[in-house]
Amino acid sequence: MNQPQLPDLPLFRTIADAAGELGFPAYVIGGYVRDLALGRESKDVDVVCVGDGIALAQAVGRKLPGRPRVTVFKNFGTAMLPTPEIEVEFVGARKESYRAESRKPEVEAGTLEDDLARRDFTINALGLSLNPDTYGQLVDRYDGMGDLQRKIIRTPLDPDITFSDDPLRMLRAIRFATQLDFDIDPDTFDALARNKERIKIISQERITTELNKIIMAPKPSYGFKLLFSCGLLPLIFPKMAQLQGVEKVGQHAHKDNFYHTLQVLDNVVAAGGDLWLRWAAILHDIAKPATKRYDKRVGWTFHGHEDKGARWVPGIFTDLKLPLGEEMRQVQKLVRLHLRPIALVKEIVTDSAVRRLLFEAGDDIDRLMLLCRADITSKDHQRVARYLRNFDVVEQKLKEVEEKDHLRNFKPVITGEIIMETFGLKPSREVGELKEALLEAILEGKVRNEYEEAFLLLLELGQRKGLVVVKG
């Protein structure tokens, strides 16, 4: 692996000039250097100076064209400087000490060595000099370059102290391992297991931020396996951990729903699914442990797990501090409907069944079909191929019915207001029954969703109920 090289940007020379004038040794430290070594793009730069980081930021701002505005965060002793190419954060070198009940450190000015020692992992403790006599030279006190070469996540100091001081670093270790496809050093991983209970002092918002980054990795199943193996998953997402395990009675055994879920998640990722489709993959079978029953004739069943899982989604999103708006409703819909296309594959695909699916899925029909394809994880490759071919038939039928009936997010032309005006009714169960009967007729293909046809049926339905038309 090649040594990271500072890009030839005027910004870095300007920082070096300002640091030299102030007499503050300065270094680019952390993730930006790591990503340079890995050949990954990075837009955020951390500059550490042995001195006053805010003063250095302000001096640099005065030297740059247009004199960009420096944002100062006095409580944190940091300053942010945006530039067209990258955003730079300045901070003075510091050392930290922690109290057992908090991850917020007591901070004081320190040396470069102090600052590197407080970093979470060796691969993030790399620096590049911005000083005139050593400009661009690598600073690597903890063999971070060696760990990048070996693809290892390891703490610079004792991992028990590192994780106990700031337990969020445990999730960051797993996140980096997942994003970079690295191993976690055995001593570091053992410390994760020993210190897992410390995660309880971390806010849910910060936990979920790291969890989402794991979910957005190229192969998130790796991260969840690490979370499960070290004992963190039962603490931060117990319902998912409860999916793990296989129960057997006689010749009947069900599959391990935890590992099945991870396979579905990876399949969704491979198909380009976004964060919320990935959450739908994670939650599609979440209620299986709660609905598991054994029947001597058929073996294990999970009847109704899709409905129960959908009912659980708002509570899970609330607990995890995920957004409770359209994203949550979309995930809930996908969880509730995820068996419907599979049921169509097993039957003759009727127009009526397709209409109902289009009506209920609306604009999420394509995402639902992607989730259902991802849900086919049998080890029998011929069975998987057969199911996927059948899904092709279902998708073609969806396309044909949609083009003909335009049922994606359709609304019946006969509204509740029209029903009440026609028969002189007030809001009541009777109005709801008439609306439902009209909807059923449209979905069954008995009438088209056009006013004249639907209104004639309404009059017929009203006549059967003995209703009198007051406005025709």
JOTAVEN-V67557 format. One line per field, one symbol per residue. psi: psi as a letter, one per 40 degrees, with the letter a starting at -180 (. if undefined). A space follows every 50 residues. Layout:
# JOTAVEN-V67557
psi->???
This chain:
# JOTAVEN-V67557
psi->hihihhighddddddddddddefhhiihiadddddddefiihehhhhhig ahdddddddddddihegihhhhgddefiihhhiddihhhiiihiiiiiid eiehihiiiaiddddddeidideefiihifidefheihhgdffdddddde fhhiidahdddddddgeddddddddddddefiihhdddddddddeddeee ehiddddddddddddeidgddddddddddeeddddegddddediihihhb ehiiihedddddddddddddeeiaddddddddedededdeehihhddeah ifhedddddddddddddddefiiebdddddddddddeeeddddddeihhi dddddddddddbeeddddddddddehfiegdddddddddddddddddddd ddddefehfihhdhidddddddefiihidddddddddddddddeediifi ddddddddddddddefihheh.
